Amino acid sequence: IERMVKRLAQELDMDPTELRRKNFIPKEAFPYESATGWNYDSGDYEKALDKAMEMADYEHYREEQQRRIENDADKLLGIGVSSFTEVVGAGPGKTCDIAGIEMFDSADIRVNPTGNAVVRVGVQTQGQGHETTFAQIVAEELGMDVDNITVEHGDTDTEPYGLGTYGSRSTPVAGAAAAVAARKVREKAKAIAANELEAAEEDIEWDRQSGEFHVAGAPDRSITITEIAAGAYMNHPESEEPGLEAVNYYDPPEMTYPFGSYIVVVEIDRETGEVE
């Protein structure tokens, strides 16, 4: 496809980046249903191309390329441009299954009385760094130190249900499951925070920036989930069960559609065709 776009740009005497711009889905058209029925949720393809052109110093190399052609230089320049969008995050049960099993994924989270958390996920790392990614997701949702979160995976005797790691689906599906499970934990923690701060639950607010619950209008009366953890097991409200944990099975509504642009500049020996 990219070679066809370049050939067409040559036929039209048009810069290949401009031809791409004319055929991009404009960002104001999102969400966008493709001709094949996929629902692209978002995208800003021009911005990605602009960034790639800036980083590659594209205009400079185009001028240099033309100068070498006109001067019959021994070393020519080749400039390759590629813009892409990719369908990843296999999981929507309405469109994806394996032998009839819907491709959702799950995560469970337990915050221990010590304030440390254990996150179990149904996908297996293959070197992608799941341990870091999922810990960061949960830390962001709960206002915890990422070093106090342990991620467990790969043991089918103990880990929750999952459809595996492939097709760039781990973070969009299992990562989302971890985020939603963390929000469930946070919601229960809110009730315990109200009990600890001796305030009505409806007066408790969550401050994502500081990672604390505080009483509305009195930010100095605050408490973190780490501090709440012990109370969840020893001083929980009568209306709540002990403990601070949650599980989520996440069935994504759609695929995800990451996008980007690449630009490569190579030097070519006119006589031998050798590329550097």
Secondary structure as the mmCIF struct_conf table of DSSP 4:
data_model
#
loop_
_struct_conf.conf_type_id
_struct_conf.id
_struct_conf.beg_label_comp_id
_struct_conf.beg_label_asym_id
_struct_conf.beg_label_seq_id
_struct_conf.end_label_comp_id
_struct_conf.end_label_asym_id
_struct_conf.end_label_seq_id
HELX_RH_AL_P HELX_RH_AL_P1 GLU A 2 GLU A 11
TURN_TY1_P TURN_TY1_P1 LEU A 12 ASP A 13
HELX_RH_AL_P HELX_RH_AL_P2 PRO A 16 ASN A 23
BEND BEND1 PHE A 24 PHE A 24
HELX_LH_PP_P HELX_LH_PP_P1 ILE A 25 PRO A 26
HELX_RH_3T_P HELX_RH_3T_P1 LYS A 27 ALA A 29
BEND BEND2 PRO A 31 PRO A 31
STRN STRN1 TYR A 32 GLU A 33
TURN_TY1_P TURN_TY1_P2 ALA A 35 THR A 36
BEND BEND3 GLY A 37 GLY A 37
STRN STRN2 ASN A 39 TYR A 40
HELX_RH_AL_P HELX_RH_AL_P3 TYR A 45 ALA A 56
TURN_TY1_P TURN_TY1_P3 ASP A 57 ASP A 57
HELX_RH_AL_P HELX_RH_AL_P4 TYR A 58 GLU A 70
TURN_TY1_P TURN_TY1_P4 ASN A 71 ASP A 72
BEND BEND4 ASP A 74 ASP A 74
STRN STRN3 LYS A 75 THR A 85
STRN STRN4 VAL A 88 VAL A 88
TURN_TY1_P TURN_TY1_P5 GLY A 93 THR A 95
STRN STRN5 ASP A 97 ILE A 98
TURN_TY1_P TURN_TY1_P6 ALA A 99 GLY A 100
STRN STRN6 ILE A 101 GLU A 102
STRN STRN7 ASP A 105 VAL A 111
TURN_TY1_P TURN_TY1_P7 PRO A 113 THR A 114
BEND BEND5 GLY A 115 GLY A 115
STRN STRN8 ALA A 117 VAL A 121
BEND BEND6 GLY A 122 VAL A 123
BEND BEND7 GLN A 126 GLN A 128
HELX_RH_AL_P HELX_RH_AL_P5 HIS A 130 LEU A 142
TURN_TY1_P TURN_TY1_P8 GLY A 143 GLY A 143
HELX_RH_3T_P HELX_RH_3T_P2 VAL A 146 ASN A 148
STRN STRN9 ILE A 149 GLU A 152
BEND BEND8 GLY A 154 GLY A 154
TURN_TY1_P TURN_TY1_P9 THR A 156 THR A 158
BEND BEND9 GLU A 159 GLU A 159
HELX_LH_PP_P HELX_LH_PP_P2 PRO A 160 TYR A 161
BEND BEND10 THR A 165 THR A 165
TURN_TY1_P TURN_TY1_P10 GLY A 167 SER A 168
HELX_RH_PI_P HELX_RH_PI_P1 SER A 170 GLY A 175
HELX_RH_AL_P HELX_RH_AL_P6 ALA A 176 LEU A 197
TURN_TY1_P TURN_TY1_P11 GLU A 198 GLU A 198
BEND BEND11 ALA A 199 ALA A 199
HELX_RH_3T_P HELX_RH_3T_P3 GLU A 201 ASP A 203
STRN STRN10 ILE A 204 ASP A 207
TURN_TY1_P TURN_TY1_P12 ARG A 208 GLY A 211
STRN STRN11 GLU A 212 VAL A 215
TURN_TY1_P TURN_TY1_P13 ALA A 216 GLY A 217
STRN STRN12 ALA A 218 THR A 224
HELX_RH_AL_P HELX_RH_AL_P7 ILE A 225 MET A 234
BEND BEND12 ASN A 235 ASN A 235
TURN_TY1_P TURN_TY1_P14 GLU A 238 SER A 239
BEND BEND13 GLU A 240 GLU A 240
BEND BEND14 PRO A 242 GLY A 243
STRN STRN13 GLU A 245 TYR A 250
BEND BEND15 PRO A 253 GLU A 254
STRN STRN14 THR A 256 THR A 256
STRN STRN15 PHE A 259 ASP A 269
TURN_TY1_P TURN_TY1_P15 ARG A 270 THR A 272
STRN STRN16 VAL A 275 VAL A 275
#
